[in-house]
Amino acid sequence: MIPIETIQMWVHLIGNSGFPIAITIYLFMRFEKKIENLEAIILKLLDKREN
């Protein structure tokens, strides 16, 4: 279940900033974890290559 504070934050953000900005922030938050995972994999590959 999504906390009510999160829903209120999204409603406030959409009301003040507009839908496109809210979608952009949402996508950045989703991609952040994937980018961190990709970074970890690249660092592991570089470490293996150096050894």
N, C-alpha and C positions, 0 to 999 in steps of 0.2 A: 504494500500500500504506500502511496506517495504521501509524505507528510504535508499537512495543510500549509505550513510555512513555505514549502517549495512551490506549491500551486499559487499561493498569493504572490510570491516573488515573480513568477512567470506572467501572471495577469498584470501586475504593476509594470513589468518590463515591456510587455507588448503594448500596453496602453500609453506609455510615455515615449517609447523609442520606436515603435513600429514593428510590424511583423517581420520584415526582412532582417533587421538587426537581431531580433530574438532567435530566428532560425540560424543565423550565422554563429551566434554564441553557443547555441545548442550543439551544432555540428563541431565546433572547436572543442567543446568539452568531450564529445564522443571520440574524436580523433586523437585527443591527447593521450589516452591510454594506449591506443594502437601505435602511436609514434614512440612512446616510451618502450613498448615491447620491441619494436623494430630497432631502436637504438641499442637495447640490450643484446639483441641477436648480432648486430653488426660488431659491437665491441667483443663479443665472444669469438666471432670469426677472425677478427683482427688479432686477438690474443693467440689463437691457435696458429695463425699464419706466422707470427713472430717466433713461435717456439719451434 
